[in-house]
Amino acid sequence: MDRKLRKSAVAKRYGDVNPRTIDRWLLDPALNFPKPFYVGSTPMWHETELEEWERDRAKPGRPKPSPMTADS
């Protein structure tokens, strides 16, 4: 079963970054971070989409996310 994660859980998954960092990653087209779906006004992510994104990031030459990626 595919788990659904809130932004706080996604932030924790990536080294306990600030949840605002997730917003910055979404704004950076080079990272191609998975887009959330919404339950009411709460953004949520499918865990399988995050896993797929992680596998893609592991390929050589792909940009790595950083807390300072994309200004907003």
PyMOL Python script that loads the backbone (N, CA, C, O; Angstrom):
from pymol import cmd

cmd.read_pdbstr("""\
ATOM      1  N   MET A   1       0.843  -1.184   0.000  1.00  0.00           N
ATOM      2  CA  MET A   1       0.000   0.000   0.000  1.00  0.00           C
ATOM      3  C   MET A   1       0.888   1.247   0.000  1.00  0.00           C
ATOM      4  O   MET A   1       1.870   1.321   0.739  1.00  0.00           O
ATOM      5  N   ASP A   2       0.538   2.205  -0.820  1.00  0.00           N
ATOM      6  CA  ASP A   2       1.306   3.447  -0.928  1.00  0.00           C
ATOM      7  C   ASP A   2       0.941   4.382   0.225  1.00  0.00           C
ATOM      8  O   ASP A   2      -0.218   4.760   0.394  1.00  0.00           O
ATOM      9  N   ARG A   3       1.944   4.742   1.005  1.00  0.00           N
ATOM     10  CA  ARG A   3       1.697   5.676   2.108  1.00  0.00           C
ATOM     11  C   ARG A   3       1.617   7.095   1.565  1.00  0.00           C
ATOM     12  O   ARG A   3       2.240   7.430   0.557  1.00  0.00           O
ATOM     13  N   LYS A   4       0.841   7.917   2.252  1.00  0.00           N
ATOM     14  CA  LYS A   4       0.740   9.334   1.934  1.00  0.00           C
ATOM     15  C   LYS A   4       1.425  10.101   3.051  1.00  0.00           C
ATOM     16  O   LYS A   4       1.170   9.845   4.228  1.00  0.00           O
ATOM     17  N   LEU A   5       2.291  11.036   2.696  1.00  0.00           N
ATOM     18  CA  LEU A   5       3.078  11.764   3.690  1.00  0.00           C
ATOM     19  C   LEU A   5       2.752  13.257   3.676  1.00  0.00           C
ATOM     20  O   LEU A   5       2.610  13.872   2.620  1.00  0.00           O
ATOM     21  N   ARG A   6       2.640  13.811   4.861  1.00  0.00           N
ATOM     22  CA  ARG A   6       2.489  15.268   5.002  1.00  0.00           C
ATOM     23  C   ARG A   6       3.847  15.937   4.813  1.00  0.00           C
ATOM     24  O   ARG A   6       4.887  15.279   4.824  1.00  0.00           O
ATOM     25  N   LYS A   7       3.818  17.245   4.640  1.00  0.00           N
ATOM     26  CA  LYS A   7       5.064  17.979   4.399  1.00  0.00           C
ATOM     27  C   LYS A   7       6.062  17.769   5.537  1.00  0.00           C
ATOM     28  O   LYS A   7       7.259  17.650   5.277  1.00  0.00           O
ATOM     29  N   SER A   8       5.610  17.722   6.780  1.00  0.00           N
ATOM     30  CA  SER A   8       6.541  17.530   7.898  1.00  0.00           C
ATOM     31  C   SER A   8       7.243  16.177   7.808  1.00  0.00           C
ATOM     32  O   SER A   8       8.424  16.070   8.140  1.00  0.00           O
ATOM     33  N   ALA A   9       6.528  15.147   7.362  1.00  0.00           N
ATOM     34  CA  ALA A   9       7.136  13.824   7.208  1.00  0.00           C
ATOM     35  C   ALA A   9       8.104  13.800   6.033  1.00  0.00           C
ATOM     36  O   ALA A   9       9.133  13.125   6.088  1.00  0.00           O
ATOM     37  N   VAL A  10       7.780  14.536   4.967  1.00  0.00           N
ATOM     38  CA  VAL A  10       8.685  14.624   3.817  1.00  0.00           C
ATOM     39  C   VAL A  10       9.968  15.343   4.238  1.00  0.00           C
ATOM     40  O   VAL A  10      11.066  14.922   3.873  1.00  0.00           O
ATOM     41  N   ALA A  11       9.832  16.421   5.000  1.00  0.00           N
ATOM     42  CA  ALA A  11      10.997  17.165   5.478  1.00  0.00           C
ATOM     43  C   ALA A  11      11.870  16.275   6.364  1.00  0.00           C
ATOM     44  O   ALA A  11      13.096  16.310   6.257  1.00  0.00           O
ATOM     45  N   LYS A  12      11.266  15.497   7.216  1.00  0.00           N
ATOM     46  CA  LYS A  12      12.008  14.584   8.092  1.00  0.00           C
ATOM     47  C   LYS A  12      12.732  13.520   7.263  1.00  0.00           C
ATOM     48  O   LYS A  12      13.862  13.148   7.579  1.00  0.00           O
ATOM     49  N   ARG A  13      12.083  13.035   6.208  1.00  0.00           N
ATOM     50  CA  ARG A  13      12.669  12.020   5.335  1.00  0.00           C
ATOM     51  C   ARG A  13      13.973  12.504   4.712  1.00  0.00           C
ATOM     52  O   ARG A  13      14.878  11.705   4.472  1.00  0.00           O
ATOM     53  N   TYR A  14      14.076  13.793   4.452  1.00  0.00           N
ATOM     54  CA  TYR A  14      15.267  14.343   3.804  1.00  0.00           C
ATOM     55  C   TYR A  14      16.168  15.079   4.789  1.00  0.00           C
ATOM     56  O   TYR A  14      16.621  16.194   4.529  1.00  0.00           O
ATOM     57  N   GLY A  15      16.411  14.448   5.899  1.00  0.00           N
ATOM     58  CA  GLY A  15      17.382  14.971   6.859  1.00  0.00           C
ATOM     59  C   GLY A  15      16.822  15.997   7.812  1.00  0.00           C
ATOM     60  O   GLY A  15      17.565  16.817   8.351  1.00  0.00           O
ATOM     61  N   ASP A  16      15.514  15.964   8.029  1.00  0.00           N
ATOM     62  CA  ASP A  16      14.867  16.896   8.954  1.00  0.00           C
ATOM     63  C   ASP A  16      15.077  18.341   8.528  1.00  0.00           C
ATOM     64  O   ASP A  16      15.327  19.218   9.355  1.00  0.00           O
ATOM     65  N   VAL A  17      14.968  18.579   7.190  1.00  0.00           N
ATOM     66  CA  VAL A  17      15.083  19.945   6.682  1.00  0.00           C
ATOM     67  C   VAL A  17      13.864  20.744   7.116  1.00  0.00           C
ATOM     68  O   VAL A  17      12.841  20.174   7.498  1.00  0.00           O
ATOM     69  N   ASN A  18      13.976  22.050   7.057  1.00  0.00           N
ATOM     70  CA  ASN A  18      12.852  22.915   7.340  1.00  0.00           C
ATOM     71  C   ASN A  18      11.767  22.646   6.298  1.00  0.00           C
ATOM     72  O   ASN A  18      12.087  22.528   5.115  1.00  0.00           O
ATOM     73  N   PRO A  19      10.504  22.545   6.688  1.00  0.00           N
ATOM     74  CA  PRO A  19       9.450  22.301   5.699  1.00  0.00           C
ATOM     75  C   PRO A  19       9.420  23.335   4.567  1.00  0.00           C
ATOM     76  O   PRO A  19       8.972  23.022   3.464  1.00  0.00           O
ATOM     77  N   ARG A  20       9.880  24.534   4.820  1.00  0.00           N
ATOM     78  CA  ARG A  20       9.948  25.565   3.769  1.00  0.00           C
ATOM     79  C   ARG A  20      10.921  25.144   2.666  1.00  0.00           C
ATOM     80  O   ARG A  20      10.778  25.556   1.515  1.00  0.00           O
ATOM     81  N   THR A  21      11.898  24.332   3.019  1.00  0.00           N
ATOM     82  CA  THR A  21      12.846  23.822   2.025  1.00  0.00           C
ATOM     83  C   THR A  21      12.117  23.010   0.961  1.00  0.00           C
ATOM     84  O   THR A  21      12.470  23.074  -0.217  1.00  0.00           O
ATOM     85  N   ILE A  22      11.115  22.254   1.359  1.00  0.00           N
ATOM     86  CA  ILE A  22      10.329  21.478   0.403  1.00  0.00           C
ATOM     87  C   ILE A  22       9.685  22.422  -0.608  1.00  0.00           C
ATOM     88  O   ILE A  22       9.648  22.120  -1.801  1.00  0.00           O
ATOM     89  N   ASP A  23       9.176  23.562  -0.141  1.00  0.00           N
ATOM     90  CA  ASP A  23       8.598  24.562  -1.049  1.00  0.00           C
ATOM     91  C   ASP A  23       9.644  25.070  -2.042  1.00  0.00           C
ATOM     92  O   ASP A  23       9.346  25.259  -3.221  1.00  0.00           O
ATOM     93  N   ARG A  24      10.851  25.287  -1.568  1.00  0.00           N
ATOM     94  CA  ARG A  24      11.932  25.759  -2.461  1.00  0.00           C
ATOM     95  C   ARG A  24      12.265  24.702  -3.518  1.00  0.00           C
ATOM     96  O   ARG A  24      12.483  25.033  -4.684  1.00  0.00           O
ATOM     97  N   TRP A  25      12.304  23.433  -3.107  1.00  0.00           N
ATOM     98  CA  TRP A  25      12.585  22.362  -4.059  1.00  0.00           C
ATOM     99  C   TRP A  25      11.502  22.296  -5.128  1.00  0.00           C
ATOM    100  O   TRP A  25      11.794  22.027  -6.293  1.00  0.00           O
ATOM    101  N   LEU A  26      10.253  22.540  -4.737  1.00  0.00           N
ATOM    102  CA  LEU A  26       9.150  22.527  -5.707  1.00  0.00           C
ATOM    103  C   LEU A  26       9.291  23.648  -6.738  1.00  0.00           C
ATOM    104  O   LEU A  26       8.846  23.508  -7.878  1.00  0.00           O
ATOM    105  N   LEU A  27       9.903  24.745  -6.338  1.00  0.00           N
ATOM    106  CA  LEU A  27      10.086  25.883  -7.246  1.00  0.00           C
ATOM    107  C   LEU A  27      11.262  25.718  -8.199  1.00  0.00           C
ATOM    108  O   LEU A  27      11.369  26.467  -9.171  1.00  0.00           O
ATOM    109  N   ASP A  28      12.136  24.768  -7.949  1.00  0.00           N
ATOM    110  CA  ASP A  28      13.329  24.570  -8.774  1.00  0.00           C
ATOM    111  C   ASP A  28      13.048  23.516  -9.844  1.00  0.00           C
ATOM    112  O   ASP A  28      13.008  22.324  -9.537  1.00  0.00           O
ATOM    113  N   PRO A  29      12.852  23.939 -11.104  1.00  0.00           N
ATOM    114  CA  PRO A  29      12.517  22.969 -12.148  1.00  0.00           C
ATOM    115  C   PRO A  29      13.628  21.954 -12.417  1.00  0.00           C
ATOM    116  O   PRO A  29      13.350  20.856 -12.897  1.00  0.00           O
ATOM    117  N   ALA A  30      14.867  22.298 -12.120  1.00  0.00           N
ATOM    118  CA  ALA A  30      15.976  21.370 -12.347  1.00  0.00           C
ATOM    119  C   ALA A  30      15.884  20.148 -11.429  1.00  0.00           C
ATOM    120  O   ALA A  30      16.347  19.066 -11.789  1.00  0.00           O
ATOM    121  N   LEU A  31      15.296  20.316 -10.258  1.00  0.00           N
ATOM    122  CA  LEU A  31      15.176  19.202  -9.314  1.00  0.00           C
ATOM    123  C   LEU A  31      14.017  18.270  -9.650  1.00  0.00           C
ATOM    124  O   LEU A  31      14.054  17.080  -9.338  1.00  0.00           O
ATOM    125  N   ASN A  32      12.994  18.820 -10.286  1.00  0.00           N
ATOM    126  CA  ASN A  32      11.823  18.009 -10.652  1.00  0.00           C
ATOM    127  C   ASN A  32      11.247  17.268  -9.440  1.00  0.00           C
ATOM    128  O   ASN A  32      10.873  16.099  -9.534  1.00  0.00           O
ATOM    129  N   PHE A  33      11.182  17.967  -8.302  1.00  0.00           N
ATOM    130  CA  PHE A  33      10.639  17.362  -7.081  1.00  0.00           C
ATOM    131  C   PHE A  33       9.160  17.034  -7.287  1.00  0.00           C
ATOM    132  O   PHE A  33       8.432  17.829  -7.881  1.00  0.00           O
ATOM    133  N   PRO A  34       8.712  15.885  -6.809  1.00  0.00           N
ATOM    134  CA  PRO A  34       7.312  15.490  -7.017  1.00  0.00           C
ATOM    135  C   PRO A  34       6.328  16.541  -6.488  1.00  0.00           C
ATOM    136  O   PRO A  34       6.513  17.109  -5.412  1.00  0.00           O
ATOM    137  N   LYS A  35       5.302  16.773  -7.262  1.00  0.00           N
ATOM    138  CA  LYS A  35       4.256  17.717  -6.870  1.00  0.00           C
ATOM    139  C   LYS A  35       3.329  17.051  -5.858  1.00  0.00           C
ATOM    140  O   LYS A  35       3.049  15.856  -5.958  1.00  0.00           O
ATOM    141  N   PRO A  36       2.855  17.822  -4.888  1.00  0.00           N
ATOM    142  CA  PRO A  36       1.938  17.252  -3.906  1.00  0.00           C
ATOM    143  C   PRO A  36       0.516  17.152  -4.470  1.00  0.00           C
ATOM    144  O   PRO A  36       0.181  17.789  -5.469  1.00  0.00           O
ATOM    145  N   PHE A  37      -0.287  16.357  -3.823  1.00  0.00           N
ATOM    146  CA  PHE A  37      -1.734  16.404  -4.037  1.00  0.00           C
ATOM    147  C   PHE A  37      -2.294  16.980  -2.735  1.00  0.00           C
ATOM    148  O   PHE A  37      -1.601  17.004  -1.718  1.00  0.00           O
ATOM    149  N   TYR A  38      -3.516  17.431  -2.764  1.00  0.00           N
ATOM    150  CA  TYR A  38      -4.068  18.111  -1.590  1.00  0.00           C
ATOM    151  C   TYR A  38      -5.273  17.374  -1.025  1.00  0.00           C
ATOM    152  O   TYR A  38      -6.143  16.897  -1.753  1.00  0.00           O
ATOM    153  N   VAL A  39      -5.288  17.301   0.292  1.00  0.00           N
ATOM    154  CA  VAL A  39      -6.441  16.825   1.035  1.00  0.00           C
ATOM    155  C   VAL A  39      -6.925  18.058   1.783  1.00  0.00           C
ATOM    156  O   VAL A  39      -6.364  18.437   2.811  1.00  0.00           O
ATOM    157  N   GLY A  40      -7.968  18.673   1.257  1.00  0.00           N
ATOM    158  CA  GLY A  40      -8.370  19.986   1.752  1.00  0.00           C
ATOM    159  C   GLY A  40      -7.273  20.963   1.360  1.00  0.00           C
ATOM    160  O   GLY A  40      -6.966  21.106   0.176  1.00  0.00           O
ATOM    161  N   SER A  41      -6.686  21.627   2.324  1.00  0.00           N
ATOM    162  CA  SER A  41      -5.579  22.544   2.034  1.00  0.00           C
ATOM    163  C   SER A  41      -4.225  21.960   2.441  1.00  0.00           C
ATOM    164  O   SER A  41      -3.215  22.664   2.422  1.00  0.00           O
ATOM    165  N   THR A  42      -4.201  20.683   2.808  1.00  0.00           N
ATOM    166  CA  THR A  42      -2.972  20.037   3.273  1.00  0.00           C
ATOM    167  C   THR A  42      -2.247  19.356   2.121  1.00  0.00           C
ATOM    168  O   THR A  42      -2.789  18.441   1.502  1.00  0.00           O
ATOM    169  N   PRO A  43      -1.011  19.800   1.825  1.00  0.00           N
ATOM    170  CA  PRO A  43      -0.252  19.113   0.774  1.00  0.00           C
ATOM    171  C   PRO A  43       0.235  17.754   1.271  1.00  0.00           C
ATOM    172  O   PRO A  43       0.692  17.619   2.406  1.00  0.00           O
ATOM    173  N   MET A  44       0.128  16.754   0.402  1.00  0.00           N
ATOM    174  CA  MET A  44       0.554  15.396   0.732  1.00  0.00           C
ATOM    175  C   MET A  44       1.301  14.821  -0.468  1.00  0.00           C
ATOM    176  O   MET A  44       1.080  15.227  -1.609  1.00  0.00           O
ATOM    177  N   TRP A  45       2.191  13.870  -0.187  1.00  0.00           N
ATOM    178  CA  TRP A  45       2.964  13.223  -1.240  1.00  0.00           C
ATOM    179  C   TRP A  45       2.776  11.718  -1.162  1.00  0.00           C
ATOM    180  O   TRP A  45       2.652  11.146  -0.079  1.00  0.00           O
ATOM    181  N   HIS A  46       2.756  11.081  -2.341  1.00  0.00           N
ATOM    182  CA  HIS A  46       2.753   9.627  -2.400  1.00  0.00           C
ATOM    183  C   HIS A  46       4.190   9.163  -2.163  1.00  0.00           C
ATOM    184  O   HIS A  46       5.114   9.629  -2.829  1.00  0.00           O
ATOM    185  N   GLU A  47       4.372   8.259  -1.225  1.00  0.00           N
ATOM    186  CA  GLU A  47       5.711   7.770  -0.905  1.00  0.00           C
ATOM    187  C   GLU A  47       6.383   7.135  -2.126  1.00  0.00           C
ATOM    188  O   GLU A  47       7.594   7.270  -2.301  1.00  0.00           O
ATOM    189  N   THR A  48       5.623   6.455  -2.957  1.00  0.00           N
ATOM    190  CA  THR A  48       6.213   5.824  -4.144  1.00  0.00           C
ATOM    191  C   THR A  48       6.782   6.862  -5.111  1.00  0.00           C
ATOM    192  O   THR A  48       7.796   6.603  -5.758  1.00  0.00           O
ATOM    193  N   GLU A  49       6.146   8.034  -5.220  1.00  0.00           N
ATOM    194  CA  GLU A  49       6.675   9.093  -6.085  1.00  0.00           C
ATOM    195  C   GLU A  49       7.976   9.658  -5.524  1.00  0.00           C
ATOM    196  O   GLU A  49       8.894   9.980  -6.278  1.00  0.00           O
ATOM    197  N   LEU A  50       8.055   9.775  -4.206  1.00  0.00           N
ATOM    198  CA  LEU A  50       9.295  10.240  -3.585  1.00  0.00           C
ATOM    199  C   LEU A  50      10.412   9.224  -3.797  1.00  0.00           C
ATOM    200  O   LEU A  50      11.552   9.603  -4.067  1.00  0.00           O
ATOM    201  N   GLU A  51      10.096   7.941  -3.679  1.00  0.00           N
ATOM    202  CA  GLU A  51      11.099   6.894  -3.897  1.00  0.00           C
ATOM    203  C   GLU A  51      11.603   6.913  -5.340  1.00  0.00           C
ATOM    204  O   GLU A  51      12.796   6.742  -5.588  1.00  0.00           O
ATOM    205  N   GLU A  52      10.698   7.121  -6.277  1.00  0.00           N
ATOM    206  CA  GLU A  52      11.095   7.199  -7.687  1.00  0.00           C
ATOM    207  C   GLU A  52      12.007   8.403  -7.922  1.00  0.00           C
ATOM    208  O   GLU A  52      13.000   8.308  -8.643  1.00  0.00           O
ATOM    209  N   TRP A  53      11.663   9.527  -7.310  1.00  0.00           N
ATOM    210  CA  TRP A  53      12.477  10.735  -7.430  1.00  0.00           C
ATOM    211  C   TRP A  53      13.868  10.489  -6.832  1.00  0.00           C
ATOM    212  O   TRP A  53      14.872  10.923  -7.397  1.00  0.00           O
ATOM    213  N   GLU A  54      13.925   9.800  -5.700  1.00  0.00           N
ATOM    214  CA  GLU A  54      15.209   9.491  -5.065  1.00  0.00           C
ATOM    215  C   GLU A  54      16.074   8.620  -5.974  1.00  0.00           C
ATOM    216  O   GLU A  54      17.278   8.849  -6.090  1.00  0.00           O
ATOM    217  N   ARG A  55      15.474   7.634  -6.610  1.00  0.00           N
ATOM    218  CA  ARG A  55      16.236   6.787  -7.541  1.00  0.00           C
ATOM    219  C   ARG A  55      16.777   7.609  -8.701  1.00  0.00           C
ATOM    220  O   ARG A  55      17.907   7.404  -9.143  1.00  0.00           O
ATOM    221  N   ASP A  56      15.971   8.534  -9.191  1.00  0.00           N
ATOM    222  CA  ASP A  56      16.419   9.391 -10.294  1.00  0.00           C
ATOM    223  C   ASP A  56      17.563  10.299  -9.846  1.00  0.00           C
ATOM    224  O   ASP A  56      18.494  10.538 -10.614  1.00  0.00           O
ATOM    225  N   ARG A  57      17.505  10.807  -8.617  1.00  0.00           N
ATOM    226  CA  ARG A  57      18.561  11.690  -8.083  1.00  0.00           C
ATOM    227  C   ARG A  57      19.878  10.938  -7.936  1.00  0.00           C
ATOM    228  O   ARG A  57      20.949  11.541  -8.008  1.00  0.00           O
ATOM    229  N   ALA A  58      19.805   9.636  -7.732  1.00  0.00           N
ATOM    230  CA  ALA A  58      21.017   8.841  -7.514  1.00  0.00           C
ATOM    231  C   ALA A  58      21.804   8.629  -8.806  1.00  0.00           C
ATOM    232  O   ALA A  58      22.960   8.208  -8.760  1.00  0.00           O
ATOM    233  N   LYS A  59      21.196   8.914  -9.951  1.00  0.00           N
ATOM    234  CA  LYS A  59      21.891   8.747 -11.228  1.00  0.00           C
ATOM    235  C   LYS A  59      22.994   9.792 -11.346  1.00  0.00           C
ATOM    236  O   LYS A  59      22.806  10.931 -10.918  1.00  0.00           O
ATOM    237  N   PRO A  60      24.137   9.429 -11.916  1.00  0.00           N
ATOM    238  CA  PRO A  60      25.245  10.383 -12.070  1.00  0.00           C
ATOM    239  C   PRO A  60      24.822  11.603 -12.891  1.00  0.00           C
ATOM    240  O   PRO A  60      24.072  11.498 -13.861  1.00  0.00           O
ATOM    241  N   GLY A  61      25.324  12.748 -12.471  1.00  0.00           N
ATOM    242  CA  GLY A  61      25.088  13.982 -13.209  1.00  0.00           C
ATOM    243  C   GLY A  61      23.791  14.691 -12.888  1.00  0.00           C
ATOM    244  O   GLY A  61      23.520  15.753 -13.448  1.00  0.00           O
ATOM    245  N   ARG A  62      22.979  14.131 -12.000  1.00  0.00           N
ATOM    246  CA  ARG A  62      21.711  14.776 -11.655  1.00  0.00           C
ATOM    247  C   ARG A  62      21.942  15.771 -10.527  1.00  0.00           C
ATOM    248  O   ARG A  62      22.727  15.498  -9.619  1.00  0.00           O
ATOM    249  N   PRO A  63      21.266  16.935 -10.567  1.00  0.00           N
ATOM    250  CA  PRO A  63      21.437  17.904  -9.476  1.00  0.00           C
ATOM    251  C   PRO A  63      20.934  17.344  -8.155  1.00  0.00           C
ATOM    252  O   PRO A  63      19.889  16.696  -8.103  1.00  0.00           O
ATOM    253  N   LYS A  64      21.676  17.594  -7.103  1.00  0.00           N
ATOM    254  CA  LYS A  64      21.295  17.139  -5.773  1.00  0.00           C
ATOM    255  C   LYS A  64      20.561  18.274  -5.055  1.00  0.00           C
ATOM    256  O   LYS A  64      20.978  19.427  -5.158  1.00  0.00           O
ATOM    257  N   PRO A  65      19.487  17.977  -4.335  1.00  0.00           N
ATOM    258  CA  PRO A  65      18.776  19.020  -3.604  1.00  0.00           C
ATOM    259  C   PRO A  65      19.606  19.530  -2.448  1.00  0.00           C
ATOM    260  O   PRO A  65      20.395  18.793  -1.856  1.00  0.00           O
ATOM    261  N   SER A  66      19.424  20.774  -2.141  1.00  0.00           N
ATOM    262  CA  SER A  66      20.071  21.357  -0.983  1.00  0.00           C
ATOM    263  C   SER A  66      19.082  22.281  -0.321  1.00  0.00           C
ATOM    264  O   SER A  66      18.181  22.782  -0.994  1.00  0.00           O
ATOM    265  N   PRO A  67      19.207  22.530   0.965  1.00  0.00           N
ATOM    266  CA  PRO A  67      18.276  23.429   1.643  1.00  0.00           C
ATOM    267  C   PRO A  67      18.253  24.821   1.044  1.00  0.00           C
ATOM    268  O   PRO A  67      17.275  25.547   1.224  1.00  0.00           O
ATOM    269  N   MET A  68      19.298  25.210   0.340  1.00  0.00           N
ATOM    270  CA  MET A  68      19.352  26.558  -0.222  1.00  0.00           C
ATOM    271  C   MET A  68      18.960  26.593  -1.704  1.00  0.00           C
ATOM    272  O   MET A  68      19.112  27.635  -2.341  1.00  0.00           O
ATOM    273  N   THR A  69      18.465  25.497  -2.266  1.00  0.00           N
ATOM    274  CA  THR A  69      18.088  25.454  -3.667  1.00  0.00           C
ATOM    275  C   THR A  69      16.845  26.296  -3.891  1.00  0.00           C
ATOM    276  O   THR A  69      15.854  26.139  -3.178  1.00  0.00           O
ATOM    277  N   ALA A  70      16.885  27.172  -4.858  1.00  0.00           N
ATOM    278  CA  ALA A  70      15.787  28.034  -5.301  1.00  0.00           C
ATOM    279  C   ALA A  70      15.431  29.063  -4.232  1.00  0.00           C
ATOM    280  O   ALA A  70      15.071  28.714  -3.107  1.00  0.00           O
ATOM    281  N   ASP A  71      15.535  30.302  -4.596  1.00  0.00           N
ATOM    282  CA  ASP A  71      15.145  31.384  -3.704  1.00  0.00           C
ATOM    283  C   ASP A  71      13.657  31.615  -3.818  1.00  0.00           C
ATOM    284  O   ASP A  71      13.063  31.417  -4.878  1.00  0.00           O
ATOM    285  N   SER A  72      13.070  32.029  -2.737  1.00  0.00           N
ATOM    286  CA  SER A  72      11.660  32.399  -2.786  1.00  0.00           C
ATOM    287  C   SER A  72      11.375  33.478  -1.772  1.00  0.00           C
ATOM    288  O   SER A  72      10.236  33.930  -1.655  1.00  0.00           O
TER     289      SER A  72
END
""", "prot")
cmd.dss("prot")
cmd.show_as("cartoon", "prot")
cmd.util.cbc("prot")
cmd.orient("prot")
